[in-house]
């Protein structure tokens, strides 16, 4: 936050000049506040600019269809699971084509291409497309790799550059017109599952931080301007860590980099990558959901059978006995939760809506969403990949068939509206993006702009 320092004005200074200075300072302060407001309206990374999926100051429609509140539809040049990001009058997202577009006939891996595209927010027209060559070999398009594909990481932007992570093909920095500024390799390994990677890059000051656990069992930080590697934290315990790390403030007001790994939660120094503390827990492998946090407490959830754990931050080394506040068997496999007004909300991959008391871990409700695709859906029994978002007074939960359940947060669960867009047979795996009264939904085949 920019603040104007107080100045002592000499007594001999004329009142007219003094008044001019006061007005000039006030105008400058108004300009700064306006700039901050405009910047805050953007959705600059995975789950928003704060990476928490919550934007209470925004209101978007609660009802839409192909004939109501659908401003435009854009056919995409390829598939993808990554979410859109929004900056000003542009929407940016990644996609892939050439291989893995058809489960029955995936084609040749040598034809795989990735794209970063920019879309005009007003009319949905594609402004530019930058194509990235793929480093081969990639993981085969089969099993869970076929459920999310080769464009699963959401880009992030500081308003001057766009950063995208393409797994084995590396980390890229683009200017706002799509020109590649730099590219860095983070490894070409694969985990034991060979499911590819899905963690999105994040920004911290002058650093771009990337979870390359699948590619090299590491988390790395790069200078966001030059691409120079600043630090690398490498550990075997990072394998099967699919979630996006987050920067939070601990109980002492210090910044920590938090990542949930199989059977542990880690607190790291974001400037050096050094491990500060860890807590053992029941997140048993394949940890995909990103943590949420408030008041120096982090909440991690995930694993095949896993659960949820609340950990007080600010500790040193092993804090399992001293800093774990509660644990719960309630869990989710892929989607991330949100935290709002002292409660945790999420919809699991199997279509169950959860609400937990963040202070005690007690379950407020666990309700199955209505509709056949909520309980089964594409991908076997896994009907949800997208994480819920909260905009204004409502939670929005998008299943893989494109049905969006709308309900209010609180102690009672009641779906007020279920929306869908007819004619799109692609999977809706991406979490929604929201800015300036509009919601952007992404399927394998199209991007939709929802707004009044």
C-alpha positions as CSV (number, residue, x, y, z in Angstrom):
1,X,0.0,0.0,0.0
2,X,1.4,3.4,-1.0
3,X,1.2,6.1,1.6
4,X,2.1,9.8,1.3
5,X,4.4,10.9,4.2
6,X,3.3,13.7,6.3
7,X,5.2,16.9,5.7
8,X,5.7,19.9,8.0
9,X,5.0,23.0,6.0
10,X,6.9,26.2,6.9
11,X,4.8,28.9,8.5
12,X,6.0,31.5,6.0
13,X,4.6,29.5,3.1
14,X,1.7,31.3,1.5
15,X,-1.7,29.7,2.1
16,X,-2.5,29.5,-1.7
17,X,0.7,27.4,-2.3
18,X,-0.1,25.3,0.7
19,X,-3.7,24.7,-0.6
20,X,-2.3,23.8,-4.0
21,X,0.0,21.2,-2.4
22,X,-2.8,19.7,-0.4
23,X,-5.0,19.4,-3.5
24,X,-2.1,18.0,-5.5
25,X,-1.4,15.4,-2.8
26,X,-5.0,14.5,-2.6
27,X,-5.3,14.0,-6.4
28,X,-2.2,11.9,-6.4
29,X,-3.5,9.8,-3.5
30,X,-6.8,9.3,-5.5
31,X,-4.8,8.2,-8.5
32,X,-2.9,5.6,-6.5
33,X,-6.1,4.3,-4.9
34,X,-7.7,4.0,-8.4
35,X,-4.7,2.2,-9.7
36,X,-4.8,-0.3,-6.9
37,X,-8.6,-0.8,-7.4
38,X,-8.1,-1.5,-11.1
39,X,-5.3,-4.0,-10.3
40,X,-7.3,-5.7,-7.6
41,X,-10.1,-6.3,-10.2
42,X,-7.9,-8.6,-12.2
43,X,-7.7,-12.4,-11.7
44,X,-4.0,-13.0,-12.2
45,X,-3.3,-16.6,-11.4
46,X,-4.7,-20.0,-10.3
47,X,-7.8,-19.4,-8.1
48,X,-7.4,-15.6,-8.4
49,X,-4.8,-13.0,-7.5
50,X,-4.7,-14.3,-3.9
51,X,-4.9,-17.9,-5.0
52,X,-7.7,-18.6,-2.5
53,X,-10.8,-18.8,-4.8
54,X,-12.6,-16.0,-2.9
55,X,-13.7,-12.6,-4.2
56,X,-16.5,-11.3,-2.0
57,X,-16.5,-7.9,-3.6
58,X,-17.6,-9.3,-7.0
59,X,-21.1,-10.3,-8.0
60,X,-21.8,-12.5,-11.0
61,X,-25.0,-13.9,-12.4
62,X,-26.4,-16.9,-10.5
63,X,-28.4,-18.1,-13.5
64,X,-27.3,-18.6,-17.1
65,X,-27.8,-20.7,-20.2
66,X,-27.1,-20.5,-23.9
67,X,-29.9,-17.9,-24.2
68,X,-29.4,-16.0,-20.9
69,X,-26.4,-14.1,-19.4
70,X,-24.0,-15.8,-21.9
71,X,-22.1,-12.8,-23.4
72,X,-19.9,-14.8,-25.8
73,X,-18.5,-18.2,-26.6
74,X,-15.0,-18.8,-28.1
75,X,-13.9,-22.1,-29.7
76,X,-10.4,-22.9,-28.4
77,X,-7.6,-24.2,-30.6
78,X,-7.0,-27.1,-28.3
79,X,-7.9,-28.9,-25.1
80,X,-6.8,-28.1,-21.6
81,X,-7.4,-28.2,-17.8
82,X,-5.8,-24.9,-16.9
83,X,-7.9,-22.0,-15.8
84,X,-8.1,-18.6,-17.5
85,X,-6.5,-15.5,-16.1
86,X,-7.8,-12.0,-16.6
87,X,-5.9,-8.7,-16.9
88,X,-7.7,-5.7,-18.1
89,X,-9.5,-6.3,-21.4
90,X,-7.7,-9.6,-22.1
91,X,-8.2,-13.2,-21.0
92,X,-5.2,-15.6,-21.2
93,X,-5.1,-19.4,-21.1
94,X,-3.1,-22.4,-22.3
95,X,-4.2,-25.4,-24.4
96,X,-2.7,-28.2,-26.4
97,X,-3.4,-30.0,-29.6
98,X,-1.9,-32.6,-32.0
99,X,-1.8,-35.5,-29.5
100,X,-4.2,-36.7,-26.9
101,X,-7.3,-35.0,-28.3
102,X,-9.2,-38.3,-28.7
103,X,-9.0,-41.0,-26.1
104,X,-9.7,-43.8,-28.6
105,X,-7.1,-42.6,-31.1
106,X,-4.6,-40.2,-29.4
107,X,-2.4,-39.9,-32.4
108,X,1.4,-39.4,-32.5
109,X,3.2,-37.8,-29.5
110,X,5.6,-36.1,-32.0
111,X,2.7,-33.8,-33.1
112,X,2.0,-32.4,-29.6
113,X,2.0,-28.6,-29.4
114,X,1.1,-26.2,-26.6
115,X,-0.3,-22.7,-27.0
116,X,-0.7,-19.6,-24.9
117,X,-3.5,-17.5,-26.3
118,X,-4.9,-14.1,-25.6
119,X,-8.6,-13.4,-26.0
120,X,-10.4,-10.0,-26.3
121,X,-12.6,-9.8,-23.2
122,X,-15.2,-7.7,-24.8
123,X,-16.1,-9.9,-27.8
124,X,-14.2,-13.2,-27.3
125,X,-12.0,-12.9,-30.4
126,X,-8.6,-14.5,-30.2
127,X,-6.0,-11.7,-30.3
128,X,-2.8,-13.8,-30.6
129,X,-1.6,-17.4,-30.2
130,X,2.0,-18.4,-29.3
131,X,2.9,-22.0,-30.0
132,X,5.5,-23.9,-27.9
133,X,7.4,-26.9,-29.2
134,X,7.2,-30.0,-26.9
135,X,10.2,-31.6,-25.3
136,X,9.8,-35.4,-25.9
137,X,9.1,-38.0,-24.6
138,X,6.1,-37.0,-22.7
139,X,3.9,-39.2,-20.5
140,X,1.7,-41.4,-22.5
141,X,-1.9,-40.3,-23.0
142,X,-3.5,-43.0,-20.9
143,X,-4.9,-43.5,-17.4
144,X,-5.2,-40.3,-15.4
145,X,-2.9,-38.6,-17.9
146,X,-5.8,-38.8,-20.2
147,X,-8.1,-37.1,-17.7
148,X,-6.3,-33.8,-17.7
149,X,-3.8,-33.8,-20.6
150,X,-0.9,-31.5,-21.4
151,X,-2.1,-28.0,-20.5
152,X,-3.0,-28.3,-16.8
153,X,-1.0,-25.5,-15.2
154,X,-2.7,-22.1,-15.0
155,X,-0.4,-19.2,-16.1
156,X,0.3,-16.3,-13.8
157,X,1.0,-12.6,-14.5
158,X,2.4,-9.5,-12.9
159,X,0.9,-7.2,-15.5
160,X,4.2,-6.9,-17.4
161,X,4.8,-10.5,-18.3
162,X,2.9,-13.8,-18.4
163,X,4.5,-16.9,-17.0
164,X,3.5,-20.4,-18.0
165,X,4.7,-23.9,-16.9
166,X,4.5,-26.7,-19.4
167,X,6.0,-29.5,-17.3
168,X,8.8,-31.4,-19.1
169,X,8.8,-28.7,-21.8
170,X,9.9,-26.1,-19.2
171,X,8.9,-22.7,-17.7
172,X,8.3,-19.8,-20.1
173,X,8.1,-16.0,-19.7
174,X,6.2,-14.1,-22.3
175,X,5.6,-10.4,-22.8
176,X,2.0,-9.1,-23.1
177,X,2.0,-9.6,-26.8
178,X,3.0,-13.2,-26.6
179,X,6.7,-13.0,-27.4
180,X,8.9,-15.5,-25.5
181,X,11.3,-13.6,-23.2
182,X,13.0,-16.6,-21.6
183,X,12.6,-20.3,-21.1
184,X,14.0,-22.6,-18.4
185,X,14.2,-26.4,-18.1
186,X,13.1,-28.0,-14.8
187,X,13.7,-31.7,-15.7
188,X,12.1,-34.4,-17.7
189,X,11.5,-37.1,-15.1
190,X,8.2,-38.7,-14.3
191,X,6.7,-39.8,-11.0
192,X,5.9,-43.5,-10.4
193,X,2.3,-42.8,-11.5
194,X,3.2,-41.2,-14.8
195,X,0.3,-38.8,-14.5
196,X,2.0,-35.6,-15.6
197,X,2.0,-32.5,-13.5
198,X,-0.6,-29.8,-12.8
199,X,0.8,-27.4,-10.3
200,X,0.6,-23.7,-11.4
201,X,3.5,-21.2,-11.0
202,X,3.2,-18.4,-8.5
203,X,4.8,-15.0,-8.0
204,X,6.6,-13.7,-4.9
205,X,8.3,-10.4,-5.2
206,X,10.9,-10.7,-7.9
207,X,10.6,-14.5,-7.9
208,X,8.6,-17.0,-10.0
209,X,8.2,-20.2,-7.9
210,X,7.4,-23.5,-9.6
211,X,6.5,-26.9,-8.2
212,X,8.5,-29.2,-10.4
213,X,8.0,-32.3,-8.2
214,X,7.0,-34.5,-11.1
215,X,9.8,-33.3,-13.4
216,X,12.7,-33.3,-10.9
217,X,11.3,-33.8,-7.3
218,X,12.0,-30.1,-6.7
219,X,10.6,-26.7,-6.1
220,X,12.4,-23.9,-7.9
221,X,12.5,-20.1,-7.8
222,X,13.6,-18.0,-10.8
223,X,14.2,-14.3,-11.2
224,X,11.0,-13.3,-13.0
225,X,12.8,-10.8,-15.2
226,X,16.0,-12.7,-16.3
227,X,14.9,-16.4,-15.7
228,X,18.0,-17.0,-13.6
229,X,17.5,-19.8,-11.1
230,X,17.7,-18.3,-7.6
231,X,17.2,-21.4,-5.5
232,X,16.2,-25.1,-5.8
233,X,14.8,-27.2,-3.0
234,X,15.0,-30.9,-4.0
235,X,13.7,-33.8,-1.9
236,X,12.3,-37.3,-2.6
237,X,9.4,-36.5,-0.4
238,X,8.0,-34.1,-3.1
239,X,7.0,-37.0,-5.4
240,X,3.2,-37.1,-6.0
241,X,2.9,-33.5,-4.8
242,X,0.6,-32.1,-7.4
243,X,-0.6,-28.9,-5.6
244,X,0.2,-25.3,-6.2
245,X,2.3,-23.8,-3.3
246,X,1.1,-20.7,-1.6
247,X,2.7,-17.7,0.2
248,X,1.1,-16.9,3.5
249,X,1.9,-14.9,6.6
250,X,2.6,-16.9,9.7
251,X,1.6,-16.1,13.3
252,X,4.6,-13.8,13.6
253,X,3.8,-11.9,10.5
254,X,6.6,-13.5,8.5
255,X,6.0,-14.9,5.0
256,X,6.2,-18.6,4.4
257,X,5.9,-20.8,1.4
258,X,3.5,-23.6,2.2
259,X,3.2,-26.9,0.2
260,X,1.3,-30.1,1.2
261,X,3.3,-33.3,0.4
262,X,2.4,-36.9,1.0
263,X,2.1,-37.4,4.7
264,X,3.4,-33.9,5.6
265,X,2.8,-30.2,5.4
266,X,5.9,-28.0,4.9
267,X,6.7,-24.4,5.7
268,X,9.6,-23.0,3.7
269,X,11.5,-19.7,3.5
270,X,10.3,-18.3,0.1
271,X,13.5,-16.3,-0.3
272,X,15.8,-19.3,0.0
273,X,13.8,-22.4,-0.3
274,X,15.0,-23.7,3.0
275,X,12.6,-25.9,5.0
276,X,11.6,-24.1,8.2
277,X,9.1,-26.6,9.7
278,X,7.1,-29.7,8.9
279,X,4.1,-31.5,10.4
280,X,3.2,-35.1,9.8
281,X,-0.3,-35.9,8.8
282,X,-2.6,-38.3,6.9
283,X,-2.4,-36.8,3.4
284,X,-1.6,-40.2,1.9
285,X,-0.1,-39.6,-1.5
286,X,-1.3,-37.9,-4.7
287,X,-1.8,-34.5,-2.9
288,X,-3.6,-32.3,-5.4
289,X,-5.6,-29.6,-3.5
290,X,-3.9,-26.3,-2.7
291,X,-3.9,-25.2,0.9
292,X,-6.0,-22.3,2.3
293,X,-5.0,-20.2,5.2
294,X,-6.0,-17.4,7.6
295,X,-4.8,-15.9,10.9
296,X,-1.5,-17.9,10.8
297,X,-3.2,-21.2,10.4
298,X,-3.0,-23.4,7.2
299,X,-5.5,-26.0,6.2
300,X,-4.4,-28.9,4.0
301,X,-6.5,-31.6,2.5
302,X,-6.0,-34.5,0.0
303,X,-4.6,-37.9,-0.7
304,X,-6.2,-41.1,-1.9
305,X,-7.9,-41.7,1.4
306,X,-6.3,-38.7,3.2
307,X,-8.2,-36.2,5.3
308,X,-7.8,-32.6,6.4
309,X,-5.4,-31.0,8.9
310,X,-5.1,-27.6,10.5
311,X,-1.6,-26.5,11.4
312,X,-0.4,-23.3,13.2
313,X,2.4,-21.7,11.3
314,X,5.6,-20.1,12.6
315,X,7.2,-23.2,14.1
316,X,10.7,-24.7,13.8
317,X,11.6,-28.2,12.5
318,X,9.1,-30.9,13.6
319,X,5.9,-29.3,14.8
320,X,3.7,-32.3,14.6
321,X,3.0,-32.5,18.4
322,X,3.0,-28.7,19.1
323,X,1.3,-27.1,16.1
324,X,-1.4,-29.4,14.7
325,X,-4.7,-28.0,16.0
326,X,-7.1,-30.6,14.6
327,X,-7.5,-33.3,11.9
328,X,-10.5,-34.7,10.1
329,X,-11.2,-37.7,7.9
330,X,-13.2,-35.5,5.5
331,X,-11.3,-35.1,2.3
332,X,-11.2,-34.4,-1.4
333,X,-9.0,-35.9,-4.1
334,X,-8.5,-33.1,-6.7
335,X,-10.6,-29.9,-6.1
336,X,-9.2,-27.4,-3.6
337,X,-11.3,-25.8,-0.7
338,X,-12.1,-22.2,0.1
339,X,-12.1,-20.5,3.5
340,X,-14.8,-17.9,4.3
341,X,-16.1,-16.5,7.6
342,X,-14.6,-19.2,9.7
343,X,-15.8,-22.2,7.6
344,X,-14.1,-24.4,5.0
345,X,-16.1,-25.3,1.9
346,X,-15.4,-27.7,-1.0
347,X,-17.0,-30.1,-3.4
348,X,-15.1,-33.4,-3.6
349,X,-14.3,-35.2,-6.9
350,X,-17.2,-37.6,-6.1
351,X,-19.7,-34.7,-5.9
352,X,-20.2,-34.2,-2.2
353,X,-20.4,-30.7,-0.9
354,X,-18.6,-30.2,2.5
355,X,-18.6,-27.5,5.1
356,X,-16.3,-27.7,8.2
357,X,-15.8,-25.4,11.1
358,X,-12.3,-24.0,10.6
359,X,-11.8,-23.6,14.4
360,X,-12.7,-27.1,15.5
361,X,-12.7,-29.2,12.3
362,X,-16.2,-30.4,13.1
363,X,-18.3,-31.3,10.0
364,X,-21.2,-28.8,9.6
365,X,-22.6,-30.7,6.6
366,X,-21.8,-33.2,4.0
367,X,-24.3,-33.3,1.2
368,X,-24.4,-34.9,-2.3
369,X,-25.1,-32.5,-5.1
370,X,-28.1,-33.5,-7.1
371,X,-27.8,-34.6,-10.8
372,X,-26.4,-37.8,-12.3
373,X,-23.1,-36.2,-13.3
374,X,-22.5,-35.0,-9.8
375,X,-22.2,-38.5,-8.5
376,X,-20.7,-40.2,-11.5
377,X,-19.5,-37.9,-14.3
378,X,-16.7,-38.3,-16.7
379,X,-13.5,-40.0,-15.5
380,X,-15.3,-42.9,-13.8
381,X,-16.7,-41.9,-10.4
382,X,-14.8,-38.6,-10.4
383,X,-17.4,-36.0,-11.3
384,X,-15.4,-32.8,-10.2
385,X,-12.0,-31.5,-11.0
386,X,-12.7,-27.8,-10.8
387,X,-12.4,-26.1,-7.4
388,X,-15.3,-24.1,-6.0
389,X,-15.1,-20.3,-6.0
390,X,-17.0,-17.8,-3.9
391,X,-18.2,-14.5,-5.6
392,X,-20.3,-12.1,-3.7
393,X,-22.8,-14.1,-1.7
394,X,-22.6,-17.4,-3.6
395,X,-20.4,-20.5,-4.0
396,X,-20.1,-21.8,-7.5
397,X,-19.2,-25.5,-8.1
398,X,-18.6,-26.7,-11.7
399,X,-18.7,-30.4,-12.5
400,X,-17.0,-32.1,-15.4
401,X,-20.1,-32.1,-17.4
402,X,-20.4,-28.4,-17.2
403,X,-23.2,-28.2,-14.7
404,X,-22.7,-25.4,-12.2
405,X,-24.4,-25.6,-8.8
406,X,-24.9,-22.3,-7.0
407,X,-25.5,-22.1,-3.2
408,X,-24.9,-19.7,-0.4
409,X,-22.2,-20.3,2.3
410,X,-23.5,-20.9,5.8
411,X,-24.6,-23.7,8.2
412,X,-27.4,-25.0,5.9
413,X,-26.8,-26.4,2.4
414,X,-29.3,-25.5,-0.3
415,X,-28.6,-25.4,-4.0
416,X,-30.5,-22.4,-5.4
417,X,-29.6,-22.9,-9.0
418,X,-28.0,-25.4,-11.4
419,X,-26.8,-24.0,-14.7
420,X,-25.5,-25.6,-17.8
421,X,-24.7,-24.8,-21.4
422,X,-26.2,-27.2,-24.0
423,X,-24.1,-28.6,-26.8
424,X,-20.6,-28.8,-25.3
425,X,-19.5,-32.4,-24.9
426,X,-16.0,-31.5,-23.7
427,X,-14.9,-31.9,-20.1
428,X,-15.1,-28.9,-17.8
429,X,-12.0,-29.4,-15.7
430,X,-10.8,-25.8,-15.1
431,X,-11.8,-23.8,-12.1
432,X,-13.8,-20.6,-12.9
433,X,-12.1,-17.2,-13.2
434,X,-14.0,-14.0,-12.1
435,X,-13.5,-10.3,-12.6
436,X,-15.6,-7.2,-13.0
437,X,-18.9,-9.0,-12.7
438,X,-18.1,-11.7,-15.2
439,X,-17.3,-15.4,-14.8
440,X,-15.2,-17.3,-17.3
441,X,-15.9,-21.0,-17.7
442,X,-13.5,-23.2,-19.7
443,X,-14.2,-26.6,-21.3
444,X,-12.0,-28.8,-23.5
445,X,-13.5,-27.1,-26.5
446,X,-14.6,-23.6,-25.6
447,X,-14.3,-20.5,-23.3
448,X,-17.6,-19.0,-22.0
449,X,-18.1,-15.5,-20.7
450,X,-21.0,-15.2,-18.2
451,X,-22.2,-11.8,-17.3
452,X,-25.4,-9.7,-17.1
